[in-house]
Amino acid sequence: MNPIAELSSLLILAIWLLLPVSLFVLAGLSGWLKSPLKLNHCWRLAGWMMVASMAASLMVGVLLLVQGQVGGNSNSLATLGGRFGLYPDGIAVWMALMVAFIGWVILRFADNYLSQDPGRDRFLPWFLVTVASVLVLVFTNHLLILAGAWIGVSLALHHLLTLYQDRPQARMAAVQKFIVSRVGDALVISGVVALYLHYGTFYLPEMVQSEAARAGGSTALTVASVVLALAAVLKCAQIPFHGWLIRVMEAPTPVSALLHAGVINLGGFLWLRLFPVFDGFTAGHMILLVIGGMTAFVAVLTMMTQYSVKHALAWSTCAQMGFMLFEIGMGAYTLALLHLLAHSLYKAHSFLASGRTVAVSAATRFPESPTASRLFWAGSTGLVAAAILVQAPWIVENNPVFGALLVLAVSAAAMGIPAGATTPVKLRLVGLAVLLVPVYSLLHFMVGPAVPVHEGFAIPTAAWAVASAMVTLLAACSLMIVFGARFPATRGLCAHFRQGLYLELPFDRLTRFLASEALKVPTMFRRVPHHPFRLEERS
């Protein structure tokens, strides 16, 4: 790399790092200021910082593309980033773009949403700390800093979840999440220590290079995979640790959007960042595969039986996180990254537009086509999608399980064709459903180069069996709920799925007991304003 290019790269990387640091500074300033006019300036400045962060991430992405085209030392940008403690690669660029964009959108929404709200002044500093901590988590090449940023995200989010401090149920749910998050923090720290014991360093690039030089496992590496898998399960609100996610719906809409579109994805990012240090399929992969698959199966069916829009969105998040961890367990890291990015954008829009969603859901629905017609069009569309995947199996990374899931998604899209639609309209709708396959292929092509090479990932027979059973059960039970509503047995099954099969109850009761002990909240008590854990007796 010539001196001018090196100097330019160092400048861009320095700006990339300076922006999250500036967000921390602005958070402290906005928490200290009392003037409404100066606070409004802080809101506008925060928005510009988010835009600048997106621009800096794009420039880093351009540098990576140029470096890939020019060739030479493939680690030159990573070496320069190491001087600042950064890990500039494709995953970091995609994640930084997503975090800054969603942060910018939520900030603009919250500026109007909280314009006359007494919690507005408390929202901005903790929101900025949360976003800045996520950016540090994405950028860093040092696992101790990664663990610290992981903890910082959770602590800052707790203050956002307790923004309305006069709501006992919201506070109870927030403290439940606080307890779950502290367990997750301990697991992440344990995983980082185990990786250090195996590699003798906390620097991720050195770990990756070491593993490339000498393959082989150890007890410490196995322990690291297990505890990091459990940390991801807790962060992503997987069954049976998901009860808090359903109960934090009382938080303001911008906070819900931030949680569901950004923070909850970090369990998946943790594994997308660390999977190169593991030698193929590990015990942690099996945990992600089993728990993620079970969660996806239960949460999808539970979501289909919900009446509340926000509860349906919460169960949707739970299901999508399950699919993402399931994909990581199967070694489909590119698909998992694409899933993470797409879910973040979709869920941010869903929560910020939840008021409109309620209005739309209350509107009169189109009449459904007869069962035979729906099955015919769904089956025909699925066959077309399957034929495409047989000819181009690389679209789903030569994995028949993911091919079956994509066919199910395409078939489900075609099953909603309303009654009364003419044949040309039905064909156009079927064409749009089939178009999901090439669109997915294009997105996979765009995101794929960001993921480190992971050839030779061998999936054991037990993992194939679990994955196949999950897909089969999901398809069968979905059809049962959609078409069997008139049967008493199916209605009874739906009633149980509406409660998530009660799988959260044991862990939820434990965390509620611990939260009650922490808060001391019998009905005759009320909380001292602006203090998260002290209470005083009613006079």
ROZA-601142 format. One record per residue (C-alpha): residue in three letters; z, x, y. Coordinates in pm, whole numbers, padded with zeros to 5 digits, always signed. Layout:
BEGIN
ALAZXY/...
//
This chain:
BEGIN
MET+00000+00000+00000/ASN-00105+00151+00336/PRO+00155+00189+00617/ILE+00022-00102+00826/ALA+00022-00342+00530/GLU+00368-00221+00430/LEU+00504-00272+00782/SER+00351-00622+00801/SER+00496-00713+00464/LEU+00841-00587+00563/LEU+00825-00791+00886/ILE+00730-01111+00702/LEU+00999-01058+00440/ALA+01258-00993+00713/ILE+01163-01319+00885/TRP+01178-01498+00548/LEU+01537-01380+00504/LEU+01634-01431+00868/LEU+01561-01804+00863/PRO+01833-01912+00614/VAL+02075-01678+00793/SER+01983-01853+01119/LEU+02051-02189+00956/PHE+02404-02071+00871/VAL+02455-01962+01232/LEU+02321-02292+01366/ALA+02548-02483+01126/GLY+02851-02302+01266/LEU+02735-02362+01623/SER+02670-02734+01569/GLY+03013-02774+01410/TRP+03177-02608+01712/LEU+02985-02785+01992/LYS+03113-03117+02126/SER+02849-03198+02388/PRO+02607-03472+02264/LEU+02322-03314+02462/LYS+02375-02970+02304/LEU+02408-03127+01959/ASN+02072-03300+02008/HIS+01927-02958+02089/CYS+02074-02832+01759/TRP+01899-03113+01568/ARG+01564-03021+01724/LEU+01617-02649+01669/ALA+01705-02712+01303/GLY+01375-02898+01259/TRP+01180-02607+01406/MET+01364-02365+01179/MET+01259-02569+00875/VAL+00896-02556+00992/ALA+00926-02181+01050/SER+01067-02138+00700/MET+00766-02318+00555/ALA+00532-02094+00756/ALA+00712-01777+00643/SER+00700-01893+00279/LEU+00326-01955+00312/MET+00277-01603+00450/VAL+00472-01456+00157/GLY+00253-01661-00077/VAL-00060-01524+00091/LEU+00073-01170+00048/LEU+00127-01237-00322/LEU-00229-01371-00358/VAL-00377-01073-00173/GLN-00171-00834-00383/GLY-00298-01006-00699/GLN-00661-00979-00584/VAL-00641-00619-00463/GLY-00452-00500-00769/GLY-00279-00164-00772/ASN+00097-00168-00794/SER+00171-00525-00899/ASN+00537-00485-00804/SER+00480-00353-00451/LEU+00589-00673-00271/ALA+00884-00714-00507/THR+00983-00351-00436/LEU+00973-00412-00060/GLY+01166-00737-00102/GLY+01432-00550-00296/ARG+01519-00362+00023/PHE+01640-00693+00168/GLY+01786-00826-00157/LEU+01491-01063-00199/TYR+01290-01156-00509/PRO+00951-01260-00366/ASP+00752-01415-00649/GLY+00555-01735-00706/ILE+00854-01941-00816/ALA+01049-01842-00504/VAL+00754-01931-00277/TRP+00696-02274-00433/MET+01067-02354-00430/ALA+01114-02233-00070/LEU+00820-02445+00047/MET+00961-02750-00129/VAL+01317-02699-00001/ALA+01212-02642+00360/PHE+00968-02936+00358/ILE+01215-03182+00207/GLY+01490-03052+00437/TRP+01262-03108+00737/VAL+01170-03462+00627/ILE+01532-03561+00556/LEU+01645-03410+00887/ARG+01391-03616+01082/PHE+01491-03930+00893/ALA+01864-03866+00942/ASP+01820-03807+01316/ASN+01724-04174+01354/TYR+01923-04313+01062/LEU+02252-04169+01192/SER+02176-04204+01564/GLN+02474-04435+01632/ASP+02681-04333+01331/PRO+03022-04165+01383/GLY+02945-03931+01093/ARG+02634-03791+01262/ASP+02811-03489+01412/ARG+02964-03396+01073/PHE+02635-03443+00888/LEU+02428-03172+01058/PRO+02643-02860+00994/TRP+02705-02938+00626/PHE+02342-03037+00574/LEU+02228-02704+00719/VAL+02478-02511+00505/THR+02351-02691+00195/VAL+01984-02618+00268/ALA+02054-02257+00367/SER+02257-02201+00048/VAL+01971-02337-00162/LEU+01727-02100+00012/VAL+01957-01803-00054/LEU+01982-01912-00418/VAL+01601-01918-00438/PHE+01543-01585-00257/THR+01805-01350-00400/ASN+01747-01084-00663/HIS+02121-01029-00725/LEU+02301-01254-00972/LEU+02638-01239-00796/ILE+02476-01366-00476/LEU+02297-01630-00683/ALA+02630-01746-00827/GLY+02789-01750-00481/ALA+02502-01955-00337/TRP+02527-02193-00637/ILE+02896-02253-00552/GLY+02819-02281-00180/VAL+02562-02556-00237/SER+02814-02765-00429/LEU+03098-02719-00178/ALA+02876-02809+00119/LEU+02737-03113-00061/HIS+03092-03236-00126/HIS+03146-03268+00249/LEU+02827-03472+00277/LEU+02929-03702-00008/THR+03259-03770+00171/LEU+03091-03829+00508/TYR+03222-04188+00514/GLN+03584-04107+00449/ASP+03712-04465+00462/ARG+03534-04563+00139/PRO+03770-04507-00157/GLN+03502-04550-00423/ALA+03273-04299-00251/ARG+03558-04049-00230/MET+03655-04103-00591/ALA+03296-04040-00706/ALA+03271-03733-00482/VAL+03587-03583-00630/GLN+03458-03658-00982/LYS+03148-03459-00896/PHE+03370-03189-00742/ILE+03550-03149-01075/VAL+03226-03138-01274/SER+03079-02885-01031/ARG+03377-02652-01062/VAL+03330-02647-01440/GLY+02963-02569-01381/ASP+03057-02289-01141/ALA+03281-02131-01403/LEU+02997-02149-01657/VAL+02748-01985-01419/ILE+02992-01703-01342/SER+03054-01656-01715/GLY+02678-01640-01775/VAL+02630-01382-01500/VAL+02910-01166-01643/ALA+02763-01195-01994/LEU+02421-01085-01865/TYR+02586-00790-01691/LEU+02759-00689-02014/HIS+02422-00692-02192/TYR+02209-00520-01925/GLY+02462-00322-01722/THR+02326-00449-01390/PHE+02339-00758-01168/TYR+01985-00707-01034/LEU+01739-00950-01189/PRO+01425-00729-01159/GLU+01604-00451-01347/MET+01703-00699-01620/VAL+01344-00819-01659/GLN+01208-00465-01677/SER+01478-00367-01926/GLU+01398-00662-02153/ALA+01028-00578-02135/ALA+01107-00225-02248/ARG+01337-00317-02536/ALA+01337-00654-02702/GLY+01644-00759-02890/GLY+01945-00981-02857/SER+02320-00941-02856/THR+02631-01155-02865/ALA+02660-01132-02485/LEU+02301-01255-02444/THR+02363-01547-02679/VAL+02681-01640-02492/ALA+02490-01619-02162/SER+02221-01857-02290/VAL+02479-02110-02408/VAL+02697-02116-02095/LEU+02395-02120-01862/ALA+02248-02409-02061/LEU+02574-02602-02026/ALA+02581-02521-01653/ALA+02230-02664-01618/VAL+02331-02974-01816/LEU+02625-03037-01581/LYS+02426-02971-01262/CYS+02142-03199-01376/ALA+02383-03486-01464/GLN+02288-03503-01829/ILE+02453-03732-02085/PRO+02750-03751-02135/PHE+02835-03585-01801/HIS+02625-03819-01583/GLY+02876-04081-01472/TRP+02931-03927-01126/LEU+02560-03951-01043/ILE+02563-04329-01076/ARG+02877-04357-00860/VAL+02778-04146-00559/MET+02536-04413-00439/GLU+02772-04504-00154/ALA+02679-04184+00029/PRO+02437-04220+00323/THR+02072-04246+00226/PRO+01982-03897+00361/VAL+02259-03747+00147/SER+02134-03934-00161/ALA+01782-03808-00092/LEU+01909-03449-00058/LEU+02109-03474-00381/HIS+01839-03635-00593/ALA+01541-03449-00447/GLY+01689-03101-00419/VAL+02038-03014-00535/ILE+02026-03174-00877/ASN+01712-02974-00964/LEU+01896-02643-00943/GLY+01990-02649-01310/GLY+01621-02632-01393/PHE+01556-02363-01133/LEU+01837-02152-01279/TRP+01650-02135-01609/LEU+01309-02091-01450/ARG+01452-01789-01271/LEU+01641-01640-01566/PHE+01428-01720-01873/PRO+01251-01378-01870/VAL+01583-01205-01951/PHE+01612-01392-02282/ASP+01427-01293-02597/GLY+01229-01605-02691/PHE+01401-01918-02824/THR+01781-01899-02788/ALA+02082-02118-02863/GLY+02068-02222-02497/HIS+01712-02349-02542/MET+01829-02565-02831/ILE+02108-02712-02617/LEU+01861-02796-02340/LEU+01617-02943-02591/VAL+01871-03169-02763/ILE+02072-03285-02461/GLY+01769-03309-02232/GLY+01572-03506-02490/MET+01860-03743-02562/THR+01918-03797-02191/ALA+01551-03865-02124/PHE+01540-04119-02406/VAL+01854-04309-02302/ALA+01799-04286-01926/VAL+01438-04409-01936/LEU+01537-04718-02132/THR+01844-04773-01912/MET+01629-04746-01599/MET+01395-05013-01737/THR+01687-05261-01763/GLN+01841-05209-01415/TYR+01848-05473-01140/SER+01979-05252-00857/VAL+01711-05039-00689/LYS+01947-04749-00620/HIS+02089-04755-00972/ALA+01736-04755-01112/LEU+01657-04452-00894/ALA+01972-04276-01013/TRP+01885-04336-01378/SER+01530-04225-01301/THR+01667-03894-01169/CYS+01881-03857-01481/ALA+01575-03918-01701/GLN+01347-03682-01510/MET+01605-03405-01522/GLY+01629-03466-01896/PHE+01252-03427-01933/MET+01260-03109-01722/LEU+01532-02946-01935/PHE+01354-03069-02250/GLU+01039-02889-02132/ILE+01235-02570-02064/GLY+01387-02594-02411/MET+01035-02613-02555/GLY+00926-02309-02352/ALA+00691-02505-02124/TYR+00809-02331-01808/THR+00497-02404-01603/LEU+00524-02774-01683/ALA+00895-02765-01595/LEU+00825-02606-01254/LEU+00553-02861-01184/HIS+00791-03138-01292/LEU+01064-03004-01063/LEU+00835-02990-00757/ALA+00676-03330-00819/HIS+01009-03500-00887/SER+01160-03358-00568/LEU+00882-03497-00351/TYR+00874-03832-00531/LYS+01250-03883-00526/ALA+01288-03787-00158/HIS+01029-04051-00071/SER+01187-04306-00303/PHE+01531-04280-00145/LEU+01413-04256+00214/ALA+01195-04563+00153/SER+01457-04746-00056/GLY+01487-05025+00203/ARG+01116-05096+00175/THR+01144-05070-00203/VAL+01403-05350-00202/ALA+01170-05568+00003/VAL+00875-05496-00227/SER+01081-05562-00541/ALA+01181-05903-00399/ALA+00816-06004-00355/THR+00642-06227-00608/ARG+00498-06019-00889/PHE+00147-06043-01024/PRO+00136-06250-01344/GLU+00127-06039-01657/SER-00170-06039-01890/PRO-00127-06165-02245/THR+00040-05920-02480/ALA-00277-05863-02684/SER-00477-05781-02371/ARG-00216-05538-02240/LEU-00196-05358-02573/PHE-00576-05339-02596/TRP-00623-05181-02255/ALA-00320-04951-02294/GLY-00433-04840-02639/SER-00792-04782-02529/THR-00680-04579-02229/GLY-00443-04375-02445/LEU-00724-04299-02691/VAL-00946-04170-02410/ALA-00665-03949-02282/ALA-00595-03824-02634/ALA-00963-03741-02684/ILE-00959-03533-02365/LEU-00649-03344-02479/VAL-00799-03278-02823/GLN-01097-03115-02653/ALA-00880-02928-02399/PRO-00536-02869-02557/TRP-00462-02592-02305/ILE-00387-02869-02052/VAL-00054-02927-02233/GLU-00011-02561-02335/ASN-00132-02642-02690/ASN+00184-02844-02747/PRO+00127-03176-02929/VAL+00465-03314-02815/PHE+00371-03282-02448/GLY+00027-03419-02531/ALA+00192-03729-02680/LEU+00411-03770-02369/LEU+00108-03746-02139/VAL-00079-04004-02351/LEU+00224-04236-02331/ALA+00232-04197-01951/VAL-00138-04279-01921/SER-00104-04579-02155/ALA+00197-04709-01961/ALA-00002-04690-01637/ALA-00279-04902-01791/MET-00034-05154-01937/GLY+00043-05294-01591/ILE-00301-05447-01539/PRO-00229-05799-01405/ALA-00364-06123-01543/GLY-00676-06256-01376/ALA-00826-05915-01304/THR-01200-05902-01362/THR-01351-05659-01610/PRO-01483-05423-01337/VAL-01136-05415-01177/LYS-00975-05343-01516/LEU-01220-05059-01578/ARG-01144-04907-01238/LEU-00769-04927-01307/VAL-00821-04769-01649/GLY-01025-04495-01485/LEU-00743-04424-01240/ALA-00498-04404-01530/VAL-00720-04159-01721/LEU-00757-03959-01399/LEU-00393-03859-01443/VAL-00504-03606-01707/PRO-00741-03398-01488/VAL-00505-03429-01191/TYR-00224-03292-01405/SER-00458-03017-01523/LEU-00540-02920-01164/LEU-00173-02909-01062/HIS-00091-02706-01371/PHE-00366-02461-01275/MET-00225-02429-00922/VAL+00138-02372-01025/GLY+00075-02172-01343/PRO+00024-01827-01185/ALA+00373-01849-01027/VAL+00547-01846-01366/PRO+00604-01511-01542/VAL+00409-01457-01861/HIS+00594-01599-02160/GLU+00354-01555-02451/GLY+00496-01536-02799/PHE+00760-01806-02746/ALA+00811-01928-03103/ILE+00958-02278-03142/PRO+01158-02321-03465/THR+01100-02610-03703/ALA+01428-02779-03610/ALA+01321-02790-03245/TRP+00985-02945-03339/ALA+01167-03210-03543/VAL+01404-03300-03257/ALA+01120-03317-03004/SER+00899-03532-03228/ALA+01185-03773-03303/MET+01261-03810-02932/VAL+00901-03898-02844/THR+00872-04143-03134/LEU+01197-04322-03048/LEU+01105-04336-02679/ALA+00770-04498-02751/ALA+00913-04747-03004/CYS+01211-04857-02792/SER+01001-04884-02476/LEU+00762-05121-02652/MET+01058-05317-02786/ILE+01206-05366-02438/VAL+00872-05448-02274/PHE+00743-05693-02533/GLY+01056-05810-02713/ALA+01250-05969-02427/ARG+01217-06314-02581/PHE+01403-06209-02898/PRO+01786-06238-02898/ALA+01832-05901-03069/THR+01624-05728-02803/ARG+01812-05902-02522/GLY+02138-05779-02674/LEU+01996-05426-02694/CYS+01891-05446-02330/ALA+02243-05550-02231/HIS+02383-05235-02392/PHE+02113-05011-02244/ARG+02187-05162-01902/GLN+02525-04986-01931/GLY+02372-04661-02054/LEU+02506-04728-02405/TYR+02851-04649-02256/LEU+02795-04280-02331/GLU+02955-04168-02006/LEU+03288-04340-02068/PRO+03494-04061-02235/PHE+03407-03790-01985/ASP+03405-04036-01695/ARG+03758-04154-01778/LEU+03878-03795-01790/THR+03726-03707-01451/ARG+03848-04032-01296/PHE+04201-03953-01413/LEU+04182-03602-01271/ALA+04030-03735-00947/SER+04306-03994-00914/GLU+04568-03726-00964/ALA+04401-03514-00697/LEU+04368-03799-00449/LYS+04680-03999-00539/VAL+04500-04322-00468/PRO+04696-04629-00580/THR+04598-04936-00381/MET+04890-04909-00138/PHE+04773-04571-00014/ARG+04504-04483+00231/ARG+04351-04150+00322/VAL+04431-03947+00631/PRO+04105-03940+00833/HIS+03891-03625+00813/HIS+04094-03465+00533/PRO+03941-03468+00183/PHE+04257-03461-00028/ARG+04563-03580+00170/LEU+04680-03940+00173/GLU+04951-04131+00351/GLU+05129-04456+00269/ARG+05031-04768+00458/SER+05279-04871+00724/
//
